[in-house]
């Protein structure tokens, strides 16, 4: 006999990082705020995330005692669990607001990576502050492998770097937005390389030659079961940290990411690299989110 379904809980599917319905990146959000986390197995969570077949499925639980968080978020891809992810963070906050009727403008999300601060902005967008932005040099072998095998020899304008922002993304910068949009990727080779080197996947980006504040971005994670992610929040953090290192900005810098055009999406992510007076650098990501599906799910 199969596993019995003994519980029905609220469910939402939220479209994230777009102004146009059905043109962003969907995330499935399952409300387990009234369920003890220990009563739901890891196998059950993974089975649901594999079944939804979205880039991520999230599960809202009560926060850990003394965490100071409003809720705890578990984030799973079709193949494993992530310590953090951007569009699920934004979409799950929107779902939490709708599930609970909260009128708050600031929230704290507990996840494996830590406590993530979120803010509801004046235009209704939801933003988060990155809590992990580690930049790591890649070996010559890693750089050559990605460029020759996965990116089919595409020309880069700077050396790729590894950015650990929760997921570990390899960021590659090309000469302009059109080159990024037109790029072809060997998914099989990329998946093999990502698993070999222990990386989530690659972020490819190019600046609009007519506007330094606009970038085209693409995210590929075949090793996580996602060939190309339509709109990627953690990838935008990785790109922001990479650009800070590449350009060495000495003051705050804002830019907008377009993503998903190759997948018939219209993703828009707003990114702020904030230089504080005390010398600290913070990375903020924001975008629109709306629930397009509301109902229940049996678990």
N, C-alpha and C positions, 0 to 999 in steps of 0.2 A: 504494500500500500504506500501511496505517496505521502508527503508531508501535509499535515492538516492545516487549513487556514482558520485560525481561531479568533482573529481580531480584525476589525475594520476601522480604519483611521482616516482623518482628513488628508487630502492630497491636492497639490496645485502644480501646474506646469507654468513656469514663468519665462517670458521672453525678455532677454537681457541685452543691454548695450545697443539699442536701436530706437529710433523715433517712429518706426513703421511696424505695425503688427506683423508677425510672422517673418520678419527680416533680421532678427537678432539671433542669439544663441539660447536655445531653451534649456532649462534645468528642471528636473523633477524634484519636488520638495515634499517630503512625507513628514507629517506632524506626529511626532511621538513624545510630545511634551508631557503627556499624562501617562506615559509608559515607562517603567523602570528600564534603563538601558541594559542592565544585566540580564533582562528577560528575553532579549532579542539577540540571537547568535550572529557572529560575524558571517557565517555561511548564509544566513537568511538575508542580511543586508547585501552581501555580494550577489546573491541570486537575483534579488530585485533590481540591482543596478545593471546587471548583465541583461536582464529581461527588458528593461526600459530602452536599452541600447542608445541612450543619449551619451554625450561626452562625459557628463557627470549627473549623478543622482545624489541628493542630500537627505539627511535624516536629522530632524530637530529633536533634541533631548533637553531635559532640564540641565542647567549648568552644574558643574561640580561645586561642592560646598566650599565657600570662601574664595571662589574664583573671581567674584565681582562681575561676572558676565551675566547677560540677559538670557542667553541660551547656549547650548553646546551643539556644534555642527559636526556631523560625520560626513565626509565627502568621498564618494566612490565612483571610479570609472567603471567601464564594463569588465575590467580585469583586476583592479586592485584599489586600495584606499590611498588617498592623498592627504598630506599634512595640511595643505591649503590650496585653494584655487580661487581665481578672481570672480568670474561670472557667477559661479555658484554662491559665493559670499554675498554679492549684490542681490541676486535673485532670491536667496533664502531669507535675507533681511526683509525684502518686500513681502514675501510670504508670511514671515513671522508677524509683521505689522498687521496684515489682513487676518491672520488666524486669531490674533489676540485683541485686535482693535486698539492697539497702542497709539497714543498721540505723541509719544516721545520723538525727539529730533536727533538723539544720539543713542547709540547702542554699543554693546561690547559682545563680540562673538568669541566663544571659546572653541578652539579646534586643536588639532595635534601640534600645529606650529606655534601656538600660543594664544594670546588674547588680542583680537583684531578690533580696533576702534572703527565704528561706522557713523556716518552723519547723513541725515536727510537734508538736502540742500533746498534753497528757496524755490527752484524750478521743479522740485519733486524728484530730481535725480538722487541716487544713493551713491555715496563715496566711501572708500575705505583708505586707511593709511597702511602702507606696507610695513610689516614688522621684521622682515628678513630680506636683505639685499646684498648677499655676499657675492663678490666678483672673484672668479678663479681663473687663472691662466690655464690654457689647454696645451697639451704636448704637441710637438710637430706632427706626430703620428695621428693624433686625433683630428687636428686641423686638416691635414692632407686627406684623411679618410672621408671626412664629411664633405669636403669640397669636391673631391674627385668621384666618390662613389654615390653619395646621396644627392648632391646638388648638380650632378652631371656637368661639372667643370665651370659653373657660373662664376663670373668675375666678381670678386669682393673688393671693397674700397678700404677695408680695415681688417685687422686680424680678429677672427672669432674669439669670443670669450664664453666661459660658462658662468651663468648667473643662477645662484641658488636663492630662490624667492619663496620657497616652500617646495614646489616642483623645481627641478634643476634643468634650466633651458640653455641650449647653446644658441647664442645670438650672432646672426650674420647680417652684415650691412652691405647693401648693394648701392649702385650709383644713383638710382632714382626710383620713384614710385612705379613707373611703368615696368622697369626691369623686375621689380618685386612681383607685380601683378602677373607678368607673363611667365615667370619661372616655372619650370617643370621639375618634379622631384621623383626620385626613384624610391618609392615607398618601401619596397622590400629591403633594399640596402639600408635605408634609414632605420627601419625597425631593428635590423640586425645590429647596426652600429650603436643605437641607443641602448639596447640590452647589453651589448659588449662593454660599453663604457659606463653604464649605470646612469644615463641621462634620460629625462622625460621625452625630449624631442628637440626640435629646432624652431627658433623664431627668425623669420626673414623680414627685413624691413628696408624701405627706401624713402628718402625725402622727396617731397614735391619740389621741383626746381624753382617754381614760381612763388613758393611760400615755405619758409623754414619752419613754420609752426604746423605743418601738415605732413603726415607720414602714412604710407601704405604699409600694412603689416600682414603677415601670414604665419600661422602656427601649425606645425606638423608633429604628430605624436603617434605614429603607427604602432610603436611598441606598447602603447597604452590602449590600443584598440580604437584609436581615433586617427584616421588618415590625415584629415585637415580639420582643425577646429574652426568653426565659423567666426567667432569673436572671442578673444582670449584675454581675460583680465590679468592673470598672473604673468602672461607673456608681455603685457604692456608695462608691468613693473620691471620686468627683466630688460626690456628695451630702454626704459627711462634710465635705469642704473647704468646700462651700457653707454648711452649717449652722454651721461654726466662724465663718465670716465674718458670717452672719446673726445668730447669737445671741451672738457674741463670748465664748465660754466662757473662764473663767479657771482652770479645772481640768479634769482628764481627764473624758471623758464617753463612756459606752458605750451603744450602741443596737443593736437587732435589726431587720433588714429582712425583711419578707415580700414575696414577689414571685411572679408567675406564675399567680395564681389564675384570671385571665381565660383562660389557656391550659391549664387543668386541670393545673397544676403546683403544687407546694408548696415553693417555694424559701425557704430561710432563710440569711441572711448575718449574721454577727456583726461589728460594727464598733467599733473603739476609737479615739477621738481622745485621744492621749496628750500631756499637758503635762509636759515634763521640768523638773527643777529649774533647768536652765540657760536656760530660756525657750523651748527648741525645741518645736515641735509635730510629732508624728509620727502617721501614719494607718495603722492595722492592720486588715486584713480577713481573716476566716477562715470556714471551713465544711467540711462533710463531703464526701468524694469516694470513690467506689468504682467499680472497673471492672466493667461488666456484660457486656461483649463482649471476648473475647480470641481472637486468631487470627493470620492473616497476610494481607498484601495485596501484590499484584503492582504494581510500579511500573516 
